[in-house]
Amino acid sequence: MNSAVFEIGKFARLTLLWLCIIFGAVWGVSWSIGVLLPAVILSQSGESGRFWAQLLQALVPVVAVALFVPLNTCYMVLAERRLLALFTVRKGPNRVGPDGAFQTVADALKLLLKEEITPRGADLLMYTLAPVIFFAPSIIGVMPLLAAVSGNHPLFTPVNLPTGVFYILAVSSIPVVGVVMGGWASNNKYSLVGALRSAAQAISYEIPLLLSIITVCLLAGTLDFVQIADNQRGSLLNWNILGGGALTHLGIGSPWWSIAAALLLAACCILLFALYVICACAEVNRTPFDLPEAESELVSGFNTEYSGIKFAIFFLAEYTNLFIVSTFAAVMFLGGGHAPFPGLEDACISGLRGLLAAWFGACTPFQLGWLVNSLVNPATVSQVFWIIVKSYALVWFASLIRATLPRLRIDQLMDYSWKRLVPLALILLIAVTFLKELV
Amino acid sequence: MYELQIAETVLFVLVGLALPGVAMIGLAMVIEKFFGHHSQSLIKNQSYECGMTPEHDAYLQFDIRYYLYALLFIVFDIEVVFILPWALTLNWMRDTLKSLWLSPIEMTIFLGIMVVGLAYAWKKGALEWE
């Protein structure tokens, strides 16, 4: 027992270290490109430098995503390996860096320099394009999430996307094209079977996923991430997982049918969240549904023939997709960047703001106080903190599922989607519509 | 205003796709090209099928068993396209039509037709994976 506690402590240390690396790097680089350099340019060359300053600011989201995706994947793979080790009472990677913190960085470097082998008879164009098509959607999917993560911080909002949810849903159905291309082009029967299975699975689990997301949009009445997150401001009871504020309207004098409807609505929303988690696991090919790469039957599925950097890109995209669905769930169901208890968030923000004001006060540009004040924005820090806690908790939950459940058979998989999840999703959609009118 | 938003979105997608995605992958492939190890041989380039010698190419006729699922998928996907605007205008409909139940009941009828279709497919055995 003691050793388990010890290992959990080590895991927490690793997580903290990596969070500092990821967010320090991303925020530091974004800040120097988006705030410091433009300020320097403007102070040196005045109005003529405005174009370059704006160009640099427009590049911030792109640079932030390009830095964030690989670093985040390094952490997620490491966390998954450490967690699986914890669940199966092993040590896990513990040699490279403190407690094995840099194991995945070493792996990534190794994959970067490894020899690429193209199988004989492969369709070269499709074989090369497949990882690109698999990877690009995960990059363009992270971008609108950045705005939600940073609480609509002007630097990270490249474009006003009032239909962000729809956009993410559209983008997240592209990767399966890459999978089918890769499987078909590698001239390997196992890859082909894996790719076709992947297509079958993706089309089956997309329907309940879409229906559950639409039900949440129906509750929120909008497709805008930032608005959906802001609707859930306040406390745990306002989160969409508990009916999006249905419970907060209840008082002592509420009629019995209103109370019953609110409770039923909360129950429906919890079911909806479970439905979303199941479908999201299937969409990103996580373990109970990892038929496309079932290593006990298909060698490695659609990516059997990929080696070196192309395999690394598949790997990167897979974990980024997992992060996207987790963050998506955190925004849609778990209140986005808002704290679970009333007052906590405001206390954090005003405390941090007071601290900064007391230490530095108002300063002219390029003094220490100005540098720190423009670097640390209390509202953004709080948003980022809460949303990252929620989405990494969901990522760890996915690791727990992987350690717990065995793989499904393909006919069970299809049955489960079409005969259980689709009817459930339809029933929940209708139930939530009527309950929403009753509450 | 909407045209502007569409243009912005298209630009956003293109820049998002072109800059980080393709640049990162291109950079990685260039690094591999210059610093990686390269040697080819007939056996090494064989496709890996559990160590057995591959009998023939994998570009063979393949029985795609799930085309019935695919048909159903298209029907439900289009249904989702219809539900989405309805879900977003639910509050507005309630306020303008002054009727609490009209629009939910309409959607129930619409979904009822879909469910009848699903039940028919189920009964006919389209949802059995052979």
Contacts between the chains, C-beta under 8 A, distances in Angstrom:
chain1	res1	chain2	res2	distance
A	62	B	15	6.7
A	62	B	16	7.3
A	62	B	19	4.8
A	62	B	20	5.5
A	65	B	16	7.7
A	65	B	20	5.3
A	66	B	19	7.5
A	66	B	20	4.0
A	66	B	23	7.4
A	66	B	24	6.1
A	69	B	20	7.5
A	69	B	24	7.9
A	70	B	24	7.7
A	112	B	28	6.1
A	112	B	31	5.9
A	112	B	32	6.5
A	113	B	31	7.5
A	113	B	32	6.9
A	113	B	35	5.5
A	113	B	36	5.5
A	113	B	37	7.8
A	114	B	32	7.7
A	114	B	36	6.7
A	114	B	37	7.7
A	115	B	36	5.7
A	115	B	37	4.5
A	115	B	38	6.2
A	115	B	39	7.3
A	116	B	32	6.2
A	116	B	36	6.8
A	116	B	38	8.0
A	117	B	44	6.3
A	117	B	45	6.4
A	118	B	45	6.8
A	119	B	45	5.9
A	119	B	46	6.9
A	119	B	47	4.2
A	119	B	48	7.6
A	120	B	42	7.6
A	120	B	45	4.4
A	120	B	46	6.1
A	120	B	47	6.9
A	121	B	47	7.3
A	121	B	57	5.6
A	122	B	47	7.8
A	131	B	25	7.0
A	132	B	21	7.0
A	132	B	22	6.7
A	132	B	25	5.5
A	135	B	21	5.9
A	135	B	25	6.4
A	136	B	17	5.0
A	136	B	21	3.9
A	136	B	22	7.2
A	139	B	16	6.2
A	139	B	17	7.3
A	139	B	20	5.0
A	139	B	21	4.4
A	139	B	24	7.9
A	140	B	13	5.9
A	140	B	16	3.9
A	140	B	17	5.7
A	140	B	21	7.3
A	143	B	12	7.3
A	143	B	16	5.1
A	158	B	12	5.8
A	158	B	15	7.8
A	158	B	16	8.0
A	159	B	8	4.7
A	159	B	9	6.3
A	159	B	11	7.5
A	159	B	12	4.3
A	160	B	5	7.0
A	160	B	8	7.2
A	161	B	9	6.9
A	161	B	12	7.7
A	162	B	5	7.6
A	166	B	84	7.1
A	167	B	9	7.7
A	184	B	59	7.9
A	186	B	47	6.7
A	186	B	58	7.7
A	187	B	47	5.2
A	187	B	57	5.9
A	187	B	58	4.9
A	187	B	59	7.0
A	188	B	47	4.1
A	188	B	48	6.8
A	188	B	49	6.2
A	188	B	54	7.6
A	188	B	58	5.5
A	189	B	49	6.2
A	189	B	54	7.7
A	189	B	58	4.8
A	189	B	60	8.0
A	190	B	49	6.1
A	190	B	50	7.6
A	191	B	58	7.2
A	192	B	58	5.2
A	192	B	62	6.6
A	196	B	62	6.9
A	196	B	64	6.5
A	199	B	66	7.8
A	200	B	66	4.3
A	200	B	69	6.4
A	203	B	66	7.7
A	203	B	69	6.4
A	203	B	70	6.0
A	203	B	73	4.2
A	204	B	69	6.1
A	204	B	73	7.2
A	206	B	73	7.2
A	206	B	77	7.4
A	207	B	73	6.6
A	207	B	76	4.6
A	207	B	77	7.1
A	207	B	80	7.4
A	210	B	77	7.6
A	210	B	80	4.7
A	211	B	80	6.9
A	211	B	83	7.8
A	214	B	80	6.6
A	214	B	83	5.6
A	214	B	84	5.9
A	214	B	87	5.3
A	215	B	87	7.7
A	217	B	84	7.3
A	217	B	87	5.5
A	217	B	88	6.6
A	218	B	87	3.8
A	218	B	88	7.7
A	218	B	90	6.1
A	221	B	88	6.6
A	221	B	90	7.0
A	221	B	91	5.2
A	222	B	88	7.0
A	223	B	88	6.7
A	299	B	48	6.7
A	299	B	49	7.4
A	299	B	50	6.1
A	304	B	47	8.0
A	304	B	48	6.0
A	305	B	47	6.0
A	305	B	48	6.7
A	308	B	32	6.0
A	308	B	36	6.9
A	309	B	28	4.6
A	309	B	29	6.1
A	309	B	31	7.7
A	309	B	32	4.9
A	312	B	28	7.4
A	313	B	25	6.0
A	313	B	28	7.2
A	410	B	129	6.3
A	411	B	128	7.8
A	411	B	129	3.8
A	414	B	66	7.4
A	414	B	69	6.7
A	414	B	127	7.3
A	414	B	129	4.8
A	415	B	127	7.1
A	415	B	129	7.2
A	418	B	69	7.1
A	418	B	72	7.4
A	418	B	118	7.9
A	418	B	122	7.7
A	418	B	127	4.8
A	419	B	122	6.9
A	419	B	127	6.2
A	422	B	76	7.3
A	422	B	118	6.9
A	423	B	115	7.5
A	423	B	118	7.4
A	426	B	111	5.8
A	426	B	114	7.4
A	426	B	115	6.2
A	429	B	83	7.5
A	429	B	111	7.1
A	430	B	104	7.6
A	430	B	107	7.4
A	430	B	108	5.6
A	430	B	111	6.3
A	433	B	90	7.2
A	433	B	104	4.5
A	433	B	107	6.5
A	433	B	108	7.9
A	434	B	104	5.6
A	436	B	90	7.7
A	437	B	94	7.3
A	437	B	100	5.2
A	437	B	101	6.9
A	437	B	104	6.2
